[in-house]
Amino acid sequence: MSTTDTTIDTGTGEIVDPRLAAWADAPPSVLFWRAFRKHKLAVVGLVVLSFIYLVALLAGFIAPRQSEWFNVDYTYAPPQALHFFDTDEAENTVFRPHVYGYALEVDPNTYEITHTIDPEQKIPLGLFVKGDGYKLLGFIPADIHLFGPLDPDQPFYLLGADKTGHDLFSRIIHGTRVSMTVGLIGVALAFALGVTLGGISGYFGGVVDTVIQRIVEFFMSIPTLPLWLGLAAALPTNWDPLQRYFAITVILAIMAWTDLARVVRGRFISLRNEEFIIAARLDGNSRKRVIFRHLLPSFTSHLVASLTLSIPGMILAETALSFLGLGLQPPIVSWGVLLQDAQNIRTVATAPWLLLPAVAVVLAVLSLNFVGDGLRDAADPYKQ
Amino acid sequence: MLAFILKRILWMIPTLIAISIVAFIIIQLPPGDYLTTVIAELTNQGGRVDPEQVLALRERYGLDQPIWVQYFTWISGIVLRGDFGQSFEWDRPVTALVMARLPMTMLISIGTLFVTWVVAFPIGLYSAVRQYSAGDYIATTIGFIGLAVPNFMIALVLMYIGFEYFGQSVGGLHSPQYVDAPWSFAKFLDLLAHLWVPIIVLGAAGTAALIRILRANLLDELHKPYVVAARARGVPERVMLVKYPLRVALNPFVSTIGWILPMLISGDIVVGRVLSLPTTGPLLLNALISQDMYLAGSIILIVSVLTVIGTLISDILLAWLDPRVRLNSV
């Protein structure tokens, strides 16, 4: 007979299998997480995304240089490969991370200076090295960097340099901050607008619904980018970078709330006549309480999923706006601003590494899409 | 059906008015007006400001009038005389500038739409029917990447490959020797040889989205009882598939016209800039940067109106194809 610890069902109605009991007692958040974990790509996306936001949080510490640091001696210096092992005087292989230095080459005809990797020079690297000062988390003064050259004056360009000798690797890391938060703030604004208008539209119905739906359709029928560009071009040129940053997020949110409003409205309409809502209303709950305690919580997970899925659009939009020169402007560093340098095919041909910020964009957008997909699947209990 | 079309056309009118107001607001947003910009430009260049010209312009746009009168002057010029105003950067009527570039924009947009359909249809169909096969995974992965890569990146990478490995420039729509040449068969072939680059670049995201939509819709339909019933009756799988679920799942293809046109027009601005295409996108971008506001506002207006008309056509097609749409919304 069975020798498992499952005891005989006595018919008292208690769940005796401990695994079943764990399922039955699990709060919705645990069930949600279990469903989410089944979507492997979503889990990978979540890991990558957490990593990206961690980088954004600790940008000053992780980047070897500050975003405004540059050295014109190393214009368009190519990327240096990392080497971990070196041979010491006794011909033993030892762990000594380093990169090779640069040699200058001057074209005898055009006097054009190009940098080539010179294996003769070795630039030793170290962990937790002293470098330029920065503010950790925005307020703690610090000058220790995760890694970098032992001598801060030596050239260290992991992903190459741009036309003024900025370190592209450091700048992509600093750009993470702006690029990844533009989406968050924009989505927060779009969320406020979308939930309010979509909720009103779906809950009250009738004329209010028709009017709001027409407004939504109107916004959806305008080609977004021309409108964004029009609004961005109209921003006063004397605004400081921070004002511009917030203005751009507002402009992005103006177009993004429509999708959310539609989702919220659809949910409100389908839930409005469910038994538990009718019960809540008949119990004499105020309208506010019905909306915020009964209606909204029942589709929070759907909202989170659609919010996650609308961030990538904002990141791509910011990138496109800044790429065209109408979004954020230097000295603010975002991935789109960095890509401005790569507009010209001649520049791209001389320094193809200038396209690398786009890899960061693709990575962020892909992980957000995967996470959003996983959330949406986990939020849908009727999916097989 | 006629009532449905009439109702949709009537709904278009408030939308068009709202669009024209938005376009006008965009024109008005930058500080100063059209004339201060013109005068500043002329003075900067050391040119003299022709008082007669200023007077004519002031009268034409009624710049001393209240704002709603100005709007009315602008919009009645467009509706009654087809006069969109003057581009001060080009010193030519906006109408002429836009009309020179609009046909090429339409050609690229319609071509892209067509290619998007032709590519997305078989892949989406295959992906749904053979769910979780190797082909499905490949299609899904490519779809996701297609949505995640900014389209100007695809353009830049294609240009880089063309430049680095084939030693040719893939920008523009004509080879240098054909740019100013009159239309001939050779020029047409040359156009076709250039056209595929912007079409691929512009179509990537739309194709990816459409594959995912068709796959999801078809998967929903494939599990419905009528499919089981058809199978039980012994209808061959292939015939059944084409006859029932596919027809229902095809709706998004028709409604694509509605959302893909705004997307293509938006894409054209960035891609047109990178690939230097003779389309309205780069014209709009330059107009916005130099604050040539009448040109910019007019392009936004024209492009938005075309999109609304595209949406109308797709709605009518959808209603014609699917009685549920027609009956629900009248």
Interface residues (C-beta under 8 A of the other chain):
Chain A: R214 E217 F218 M220 S221 I222 P223 T224 L225 P226 L227 L229 G230 L231 A233 A234 P236 P312 L316 T319 A320 F323 L324 G325 L326 L339 A342 Q343 I345 V348 A349 P352 L355 A358 V361 V362 V365 L366 N369 F370
Chain B: W11 P14 T15 A18 I19 V22 A23 I26 L29 P30 P31 F144 I145 L147 A148 V149 P150 F152 M153 L156 V157 M159 Y160 F163 E164 S169 G171 G258 W259 L261 P262 M263 I265 S266 G267 I269 V270 R273 V274 L284 L285 L288 I289 Q291 A296 G297 I299 I300 V303 S304 T307 V308 T311
